């Protein structure tokens, strides 16, 4: 009697694409209501500098990454500009603190949570103050460089600029990097946008995220009221920040600003020169485009 041939194993169903996003208050208009709007998709939260690693290792398929990571990635990426975090002038939560005038800065302790902001600081200090300081990196979520000598400046990003800002008595010289970029260029600035590996099939995920963003932009004050206390923000300041200060749309003007920033960064040797072309993937098109 011939043994029955075993049935072929059924491959496990493909999981919906997973999403990585920033854990700060400023990302809430992009992801508030995520579970209801995108059932089945996992959402992984981390600081900005951790997003590219989530994407690189395949833990997520789409991530809200610092824009500079697009240019530094050894593998090809595409920008998926259905949302991002940017500003058109002051940004409030990307700030350089210095005990000495900016032209006299010789050393900066960097916030390890950031990638784009570190490069923006270098671009701004070089262009506006003709200085290229030595930099050291603090620990994530512990940006105070306790071993730094007197006179060191500090770069902080995110909620800690509001909740753990250094004393103005100790750091009388303060610079909002979004405002400084606008002074330099007259352009908006994009700190982060959605990135994906070039070969990743995203399906309807970009369109769903774009729809969630649009719905949330109509209710930013309600979002601020819900989440401000959890992030240590005064409710009214959080509402103004999400509603007026930040920009969440990445359109042609913002993409041109990203390319402009990349050229400045390349000139300083922060990324390859010339920068790689910015390739984008939009829900209305079939696949990447140059």
C-alpha positions, -999 to +999 in steps of 0.1 A: +000+000+000+015+033-011+017+060+016-004+091+010+016+120-004+017+148+022-002+179+012+021+208+003+024+233+032+003+264+028+025+295+029+015+319+057-004+349+044+016+380+037+013+405+065+002+440+056+030+465+054+042+477+088+048+514+096+074+531+117+068+565+131+082+591+155+072+590+191+070+628+197+039+649+199+047+664+165+039+632+147+004+628+161-014+645+132+001+618+109-009+588+130-037+596+154-064+570+148-040+547+130-054+514+143-090+523+133-080+537+099-055+510+089-066+478+106-041+450+104-011+473+099+015+473+128+027+507+140+062+509+156+072+541+175+107+553+180+128+585+180+136+599+146+171+585+144+158+550+151+135+549+121+160+542+094+172+511+113+136+498+116+134+502+078+168+488+070+162+456+091+128+450+076+109+455+109+088+480+091+081+486+054+075+523+055+089+547+081+088+584+089+126+590+086+148+620+088+152+633+052+190+632+054+188+594+058+175+591+023+208+604+010+229+583+035+212+549+030+235+524+013+204+507-003+181+525-026+150+542-010+121+561-023+104+590-006+066+586-002+055+622+003+020+616+015+030+634+047+059+646+067+070+670+095+082+704+084+079+741+089+079+774+070+098+795+095+102+788+132+098+752+143+099+756+181+113+721+188+146+721+170+168+745+189+205+753+194+214+766+229+247+784+234+264+801+263+285+822+238+276+841+206+270+818+177+301+829+158+322+819+188+308+784+192+337+758+191+319+727+204+283+714+203+268+685+223+244+669+198+210+653+206+213+616+196+176+615+187+182+634+155+199+631+121+185+658+099+186+685+126+223+678+132+231+684+095+208+714+095+227+729+124+260+724+106+246+740+074+232+770+093+263+776+114+285+775+084+263+797+062+252+823+088+281+824+112+311+809+094+318+783+120+322+745+119+324+734+155+336+701+169+306+679+179+300+652+205+269+631+208+249+627+239+229+596+249+194+592+236+169+609+259+198+622+280+212+650+259+231+668+286+269+663+280+279+662+317+316+660+308+316+690+285+337+720+295+322+754+300+312+771+268+298+741+250+266+746+230+237+721+229+213+710+202+180+696+213+150+684+193+115+672+200+094+673+232+124+679+254+128+714+240+096+722+258+098+699+288+136+700+296+149+732+280+182+745+294+181+777+315+182+809+295+206+822+322+231+795+313+223+796+275+214+832+266+220+826+229+193+805+213+185+797+177+155+781+162+169+761+132+137+763+112+137+801+114+174+802+105+169+780+074+141+803+063+163+833+068+190+817+046+168+804+018+133+817+020+122+780+017+102+757+039+121+729+057+112+692+058+127+674+088+111+640+081+090+622+055+079+587+048+106+565+032+104+530+019+129+505+004+127+508-034+115+473-040+087+473-013+051+468-025+031+493-004-004+487-019-029+512-007-009+521+024+003+555+010-032+565+001-046+554+035-019+575+053-027+605+031-063+602+040-056+598+077-034+629+076-061+650+059-087+639+085-063+647+113-054+681+100-090+692+105-088+683+142-053+692+153-066+711+184-085+680+195-054+659+190-034+683+211-059+683+239-058+645+239-020+640+239-004+672+253-003+660+289+012+626+280+041+645+264+045+671+291+032+700+270+008+728+281-024+721+262-026+756+245+010+755+234+006+720+220-025+732+201-007+762+186+023+740+177+003+714+158-022+738+143+000+767+132+038+761+136+042+727+118+035+717+083+025+682+074+022+683+036+051+675+014+044+690-021+066+703-049+078+733-029+089+711+000+106+685-023+126+714-039+136+725-004+147+689+004+169+689-027+183+724-017+192+711+018+209+681+003+231+703-019+241+724+012+248+692+031+269+678+002+290+709+000+299+704+037+308+667+031+279+655+052+265+634+023+279+623-011+284+651-036+265+653-058+235+641-038+216+612-053+184+622-072+153+623-050+130+595-062+094+595-050+065+572-049+029+586-049-003+566-046-016+580-079+013+566-099+024+531-107+057+527-089+086+550-084+094+580-105+124+602-108 
